[in-house]
Amino acid sequence: MTTLKQLEALAAIAETGSVEAAARRLGVVHSAVSRHIRDFEDNFGYPLLDRAGRTVRLTVEGVEVLNRAKAVLMQRDLLLERIASKEMLTRKLRLGVTELTALTWLPRLLEAIQAAYPRVTIEPEVDYSVHLRERLQAGQLDLAILPDAFAATGFVKDKLAEVQNEWFCTPGLRPGTGRMPLSRISEYTLLTQGNLSGSGILIGEWLRRHGVVPRNTISSNSLVALVGIAASGLGVAYLPRSVIGNLLASGQLVELNVTPKLPRVRYVTLIRSDVAMPFLRSVVELARSTCDFEHSYQAPATDIRE
C-alpha cells in the first residue's frame, strides 16, 4: 500500500536531487528515505529512480508517478489548511528573499508569520533574484520576494512596494552639490548590480535606453558588497537609501543630484500557480502588511518617521 511518506520521499528527492538532501528536507535519516522509496518501488513494480550515475534521477515511470504524487500531496495540504486552525496548522514554509528585504523588513515578516501560524516552520533563504526564480520554478521554494524583472508565466504575482535608488559616492568624488545630467555619470566608474540581480537587470536596461555608456564598470550581484566598494571610493553606485543610513550620517557617502532620477524598482511576491493555496496567499497578505523598504531593521522604532 502506497503511503503519504513514500510520496513525500519521492517528491523531496526530485526537488533536492539526492537522497541525502531529501532526508534533510524531510527531517528524517537517510535510511528512512531509502526505505520509503524501496517499498514504493516494490508496490509499484517498476524502478522509480535511476541510481546508475553519481546523481539520482527519476526514471520515465518515476516522472509519471511524481506528477500524480504532487497532485495527491497538494490535495492533502489543501485539506489540512481547510480543516486546521491557523494555530494548529503544521507545515514548512520555504521563503526566498533578496538582500534588500533581508536588510530591511524580513524580521518583521517572520515575526508576523510566526504569530499567525505558530506551528509553521519557516526556512528563509537569501539569494540573488535569478536564483530565487529558478528555485521557485523547480519547486524548491514556496514563495519568493524579489524585483519584478521576470515574466510571470506560470506564477501568481502580487505587488508589494516600489524602491527608489539614488546615486551615491564618497565626498571626494562628488563635483558639487548642484544638479548633474545623467550623461555625466558615464565619466565615473559605475558600481552596478550584476545580471543575477533583479534590480541590476531593470536599472541596467534603463541606463542603456538613456545612452549611459560608462568608461569603467565594477559589477557585483551583492548589495552589501556594493555598499562597501562605494564607501572605499572606487566609484559611483546606485543604492537604496535605507541600507546606507549610517554612512550618510557619518559623511562617508554623499548623494549626487542626478537628473533624470532612476526608475523605481517594483518588488513583488511570486508563487507558482499550481501551488497557490490559501496558506501562501495568507503569507502574501502578511508580507503586504509588514513590507517597509524605507528603514533598516536595525533602526529603533522611535527613529522611524512617517
N, C-alpha and C positions, 0 to 999 in steps of 0.2 A: 504493500500500500504506500502510495506516494504521500509524503508529509510536507508541511509548510517549511520545515527546516531544510529539507532537501531542495526545495525551490529556492529558498534564500541562499543556500550554499552555491547553487549553480549561478544565480544572478550576481552574487558577490564575486565569484571567480571571473565572470565575464566582464565585470566593471573594473576590477583591480588588476587582472592579468596574471594572477598567480594564486595558488592555494594558501601560501603564507600570508599574503596581503588580505585575502578574503577572510582568513581566520581573525586577523587583527580588526578588520571592519566589523565582523560579527561578534567580537569579544569572546571567542572560544579558542581552544587549542587546535593546532594544525591537524592532529589526528581525527578530531571530530568532523572537520570539513571533509577530509578524505573519506571517512566512513559514510557520511551522508551521500556523497557522490557515488561511491561504490554500490551502496544499497539502491540508490536511484537507478543506476545502470542495470543492476540485476533485475529490478522490477520492470524496467523499460525494455530490456532485451537487446539494446544497442549501446555502444560506447558513446558517451556524450562529450568526452574530452579527448583531444589528440595529445598524447603525452610523449610523442616521439622526439620532439626538439627540446631545446632548453626552456622555452616558454610554453605554457599550457594554452592550447587553443580549442575552441569548440569545433566538434565535427559538424557535418551538414545536419545530422539528426539533432545535435545539441543546439544548433541555432534555432531550429524549428521548435524544440521544446522550450528554449529560453523565451521565445516570443509569447508562448502560452503561459509560461511561468510568471512573466512580468504582469500579464493581464490578471492572473489569479491573485498575485501579491497586491496589486493595486486595488482590487476589489476588497481584499482583506483590510487594507489600510483605510479605505473609504468607509467600510462598515465600522471599524473601530472609532474613526473620527465621529461618526454619526451617533454611536451609542455611548461613547465615553465623554464625560465632562472634561473641560479644559484641565481641571486639577488632576484628573486620573489618566489622561492621555499619555501613553508611554511610546516613544519612538525617538529616532535620531533626526537631527536637522543638520545637513551639510551645507554650510553657508559660505559663499565665496565673496570676498570684497577686495577692492584695490587699496593701495596705501592711504589715499586721502581719507577714505571712510574710516580706516583703522586709526588714523591720527586725530580724527575729529569726533564722530558721534557713535562709533561702533560700541563702546562700553554702554552707552545709554540704550541702544537697541538690544544688546544681550540681556541687560537687566530687565527690560520690558518683556522679553520673551520668557525669561525665567519666572517672572512674576505671574504671567498669564498661564504658562504651561510648566509647572514646577517639576514634572517628571520627564520632560523632553531633554535629551542630551544634545547639546549644541556642539558641533565640530566646525569652528570657524577656520577658514583658510584665507591668507592674504597672498595675492599673486597678481601678475600682470593681466590686463583686460583680455588679451588674446587667449592666454592660457585658461582663464576662467570660463570663457565662452566655449572653448574646446572641451573642458571637463564637464560643463553643463550638458553639452550636446551628447557626450559619451555616457551620461547618467552617473557621473562620479560626484556631482553636486546636485542639490535640490533647488537652490536659489542663488542667484548672483546679483550683486550690486556693482554697476560699472557704467562708464560713459556710453552714451547712445551712439556708438560708432559702427554698429554692425546691423546687417539685415535681420529682421525679426521673424523670418520664415520658420515656422515650427516652434515658436516661442510665444508666450504671453508676456507682453511688455507693459510696464506701468511707470509713468513719470514720477520722479521724486522731487528733484530740485535742479537748479542751474548754478554753475560755479563760474565766477569771474576770475580769470587770471590777469595779472598785471606784469609789467616789465620791471625787474629789479637788478641792481648791481652794487658793487662796493662804491663808496663815495669817490674814490679816485678815478673811477671810470665815467662818472656822470659829468657831462659837459656843462650842465647848468640846470636851473630849475624850470626853465621855460618849456614850451611845447616843442616836441620833436616829431617831425614827419616820419611815418613808418619806413620810408625809403632809407633813412639814415641808420636804421637798425642793422642793415647789411654791412655797415662799416665795422661792426663789432664781431667778436667771436660769439656765436649764439650757443647757449646751453639749452638743448632741446630734449624733450622726452621722445624716446625711440618708437619704433614701429610695433612694439609689443604693448604699448600704452594706448588706451583709447583716446585720452586727451592728446597724446602726441600725434596720433593719426588725424584727428579732427583739426587741430591747430596747424599741423604741418600742411594739410591741404589748403587751409585758409591763407597761410603765408605764401604758398606757391601761386594761388589765384591773384594775390596782390603784388606779385612780382618781386618778392623778397628773396634774393639770392645772396646769402652771406658769404663773406670771404673765407670764413672758417667756422666749423661746427663741432661741438663736443656733444655727443648724444648719450643719454642714459635712460633706461626704462624705469629706474628707481627715482622716485620723487625725493626721497631723503638724500640720496647721493647728489642730486642736482642742487639741493639747498647747500650742501657742504662745498660743492665746486663753486657755486656763486659766491659764497662767503670768502672763498680763497682768492677771489679777484680775477679768475680766469676768463670771465665773460659776462654776458647779459643773459638772464634767464626769465622765462615766463613762469610764474608761480602763483598759486592761490595765497592770499594774504594770511589766511588762518594758520599756515604752517611755519611762518617766519616772524610771528609777532615779536618774539624775544630779540631777534636780530635787528628788526626795525627799531625797537625801543632802545637798543644799545648803540644804534648808529652804524652797525656793521654792514647793513644793507640799506639802500635808499631806493626810492621809486623813480622811474623815468616816466615823464608825462608824454606818452606816445599817442599820436592820433593817426588813423582811427584806432579805437580800442579793440582789443582782441575779442573774438566772439565768446559768448557764454557757452560753457560745456554742459549739456544736459546729462544728468545721471538718471538711470532707470533701474528697475528690478527686472530680471529675466527668469522665467520659469518655463520649462519645456511644456508645450501644450498638452501632451499626453499624460502629464502628472500634476496638472494644476488643480489640486484638490483643495477643499475648504481650509485645511490647516495652513497650507502655504499661502493661500490668499489672505488668511488672517495675519500671517507674518508680514506680508506686504503692507497691510494697514498699520501694523506696529512700526514698520520702517518709515512710513509716511509721517507718523505722529512724533517720531524721535529724530528725524532727519535734520541735521544742522551742520552744514559745511563751513559756517562762518567762524566757528570758535573751536580751538583746540580742546580736547577733552581734559587737558591739564589745567585749563583756565578755571579758577574758582567761580562758583555760580554767581557770586556778588560782582564779578567783573563783567558779566555778560549784560550787554545793554541792547535793548530793542531798537 
